[in-house]
Structures are given as C-alpha cells and as structure tokens.
Amino acid sequence: MPNIPTELARLKKEQLYRRRRVIDSATGIHASIDGQQMLSFCSNDYLGLAQHPDIIKAMQQGAQRWGAGSGASHLVSGHSSAHHALEEELADFLGRERVLLFSTGYMANLGVIAALCGRGDGVFEDRLNHASLLDGALLSQARLQRYPHNDTAALDNKLSQSTAPNQLIVTDGVFSMDGDIAPLPDLAATANKHNAWLMMDDAHGLGVLGKQGRGTLNHFNLGNADCPILMGTLGKAFGTFGAFIAGNEDLIEYLIQKARTYIYTTALPPAVAEATRASLKRVQHDEWRRERLHSLIRQFRQGAEQLGLDLMDTNTPIQPLLIGDSAQAMAMSQALQNRGILISAIRPPTVPDGTARLRISFSAEHTELHVRQLLDALETLA
Ligand SMILES: *Cc1c(COP(=O)(O)O)cnc(C)c1O
C-alpha cells in the first residue's frame, strides 16, 4: 500500500496535485466557473459540435425512442439498430470494411492491443503515445518497447533487433499534448519492411484533418493497407461520446470474440449513437468548420510569433505553449483565469518531466475576436 498522506503531500509540494474545476454551464467556448464567465481554450470539441442543435435533437429523439440506457453489453442484448447503423455509416465514411463501437477510447485501445498481442510478442510505441495505448501494451503482457518521438529510424532499429514473432507498431495520429502529426508514410513503410502491423489512434485527427475530416491517413493520401488498425474517438471532434476500431472484416470479427473491454461492458446508450449519426453528417458536410479552424490557427500562430512565444511546430488545433516548470505553468494558467481565459496547465506525468505547458486548443466556434483576446492576455503575461 502507498503511504497515502505522504504521497498527497509530495504531489502538492511538487506542484503536481490535480484538482477538478466545477463547470456550471454547458461545455463550449464559454464556461462559467463559480459564477465567473470564462472564454475557454481547453476543449477537444474542435468542430464545435457538442452544442449543435441537430445533434442535441437527435439525442433527445434517441432517448424518446430507445430510453436512457442500452441495458446490456453488445453481445447480450445491448446492440441496437442505432449502434449498428452508426457502425455502418462510420465504415462508409472511412472506406473500411467494418467498424466496431467501444464505450470509450481508453477501452478500445486496451481491448484491441490486448486481443492482438500476448506474451512473447513485441509492441513498439512512440514515447508520447496516449496513456491508454501504453496501458494496452502492459495489459497484453507483450514486450513493450518505446521509441523516441516520431523517430522512425530508431523504430526501424528496434524492429530489426526484435525476434518477436508478432510485432505491432502503435502511434497517435495527432499527438494529444504536442499537436504534431505522426510521420505516417514512414511508419507505414517501416511496418511493411518488417512485416509488422501498424495501428493508429486518430482521436485528434478525425474530423479535423483530411478530406471531409477523414483523418490523418487521408491527410497523407494513404490507404487502408498502410494502416490496417484504425482507432477513433467520438468525444472530441464529433462532440458526443464513445470510440471505435475500424478495420477489415476478419479483424472486427476477431475483436468481437476476443476484446474483453468490448465483451464485458455495457453498450453505449443508443441515444448517444443517434446523436453521433447526426454529428457524422456535420463532420462530413460542414467544410466551413475546418476552414474556420485553420484560419484561427494561422491568426494565433502569427500573433504568438510576434510576441516571441515558444510555439510548437504544429498546424493542428492543439497549440501548446511550452513553459517547462510545473509551478510556472500553473501560475500562468491561474493568471489567465484571473483575466477570464481558461487554459489548462498540463504537467508530468501527462507530459515528460520539465515540459509542463499550457495546452491551448481551438474550436470552430471561436472567432477572430476571441483569438485577439487570447493574444492580448498572453501579451500582458509575457
Ligand atoms: C482522448 C483520447 C483517448 C481516450 O478516448 P476516450 O473516449 O476519452 O476514452 C485515447 N487516445 C487519445 C490519443 C486521446 O486523445
């Protein structure tokens, strides 16, 4: 057992203690905290769909038709025609044979990696991969090897030295705390060379990158064969909740038999599936949301460069400002909050030691004026 009081005291002392802010308004670019109106730059609702009236209506009608919950797991009696239709529509959207819905992205990643790999296999992961991907590898009991961020040569080296009969390479498409894009063409070529599988978690690319928001593979003009295992989440650009794995017929049938985080959990409420079907239409057809997002990102980067701020090399809606020290990142987040701007400080262990940062994220609901307000606040802090 850990010594709980000692550990809590250490976290406080090292500025690593985590506290939840209670938000008492709908999520979106405006948040009300303790009665104070804040302009928020920390949501993953990149396309601004979480509050879309069509999507809310689809969820209300879904609840009318299906009730509040699914009542069981997919394999017992929880798999409704709403879930099934969403799977088929997502598969069409992505040009994949099949899609399998999971209740969360965390569970999808645990489930798929542990179903595909076991003792004696090799899982190769980017150092900055999402925690759920690392946890999936640990759960699988395969040998986990982490390669330096986006370093395909180092990965190639590790694969050459590995004698594991099955090798799985796993990467984020867009890295959640850095906002940069994985070198998918190189990763696909490396996987091909070693006859390894490639899995990509596109939680932050889907809806944002590629034609009609089809994600990071489409952004690079890659095909399904380049990345046979695709994971996507529905709680970010889609604005709802849940996640999925997309792949070929055999992969999906295999996961239905073997993925324990699929089998032993309650299916999403069907109303959430109905809302996501409405959301998918907006993701595909509202090109203006992606255009707006990209113009806000350009405006922010130009302004921040003029202020001499330490930007990371990314053109995605995730625009972190590297601070380094956790206490300083917390102080800046608090100072911004005092000026009515909500931005989270991201600290270790979410990011490597000494790389605490302010994670700024943009939404298509933001306007030029909002970006101006953000830049003005950063200027007074700088
Ligand atoms: C958010 C996220 C997840 C987890 O998805 P949930 O549906 O929120 O559980 C997995 N991977 C990445 C890269 C994420 O950003």
The ligand as a MOL file (V3000), in Angstrom:
LIG
                    3D

  0  0  0     0  0            999 V3000
M  V30 BEGIN CTAB
M  V30 COUNTS 15 15 0 0 0
M  V30 BEGIN ATOM
M  V30 1 C -8.9690 11.0970 -25.5250 0
M  V30 2 C -8.0540 10.0980 -26.0710 0
M  V30 3 C -8.2690 8.7340 -25.8610 0
M  V30 4 C -9.3540 8.2230 -24.9550 0
M  V30 5 O -10.6060 8.3740 -25.5280 0
M  V30 6 P -11.8830 8.4340 -24.5570 0
M  V30 7 O -13.0320 8.1340 -25.4590 0
M  V30 8 O -11.9060 9.8100 -23.9910 0
M  V30 9 O -11.6730 7.3790 -23.5270 0
M  V30 10 C -7.4220 7.8380 -26.4700 0
M  V30 11 N -6.3930 8.2590 -27.2260 0
M  V30 12 C -6.1340 9.5580 -27.4230 0
M  V30 13 C -4.9730 9.9680 -28.2680 0
M  V30 14 C -6.9440 10.5200 -26.8430 0
M  V30 15 O -6.6810 11.8010 -27.0030 0
M  V30 END ATOM
M  V30 BEGIN BOND
M  V30 1 1 1 2
M  V30 2 1 2 3
M  V30 3 2 2 14
M  V30 4 1 3 4
M  V30 5 2 3 10
M  V30 6 1 4 5
M  V30 7 1 5 6
M  V30 8 2 6 7
M  V30 9 1 6 8
M  V30 10 1 6 9
M  V30 11 1 10 11
M  V30 12 2 11 12
M  V30 13 1 12 13
M  V30 14 1 12 14
M  V30 15 1 14 15
M  V30 END BOND
M  V30 END CTAB
M  END
